[in-house]
Amino acid sequence: MDTLQTLAVALVTFATVVAVHEYGHFWVARRAGVKVLRFSIGFGKPLFRWQGAGETEFVLSAIPLGGYVRMADEREDDLPEADLPRAFNRQPVGARMAIAAAGPAANFLLAIVVLWGLFLRGEMGVIPEIATVLPDSLAEQAGLQAGQEIRA
């Protein structure tokens, strides 16, 4: 692969890992009843943004070096009275811990799925093969020839 292609693959891979991580936070926050305001992959100026079917704005930003899930929190925003029970800071400690742990847990599950897929696909291993046999060497005296496989 050339350098540009390698960088593109690395960028897509990193963005995928970030998206899975942030989706873990997003999914658990929604299940816990927390109002999620924004799901963003990347930082800086938004390149694409769209409003989901619910109240969440989805954003793909210019600098793909991370992401975030912005939840309603009365410590940061002036929330309407109706949204206060759905604020992150009003959730029980267990729910907040679950939301915080969900990103790393999602990455852990992604690693299991990727490794499982690689295991199922399989990969040919390196076959130990004699490249050259030097004249008057012990290998030549033993009758070994170039191209032979070494089997234990």
Secondary structure as UniProt FT lines:
FT   HELIX           3..31
FT   TURN            32..33
FT   STRAND          36..51
FT   STRAND          57..71
FT   TURN            74..76
FT   HELIX           81..86
FT   HELIX           88..90
FT   HELIX           93..121
FT   TURN            135..136
FT   HELIX           138..141
FT   TURN            142..143
FT   TURN            146..147
//
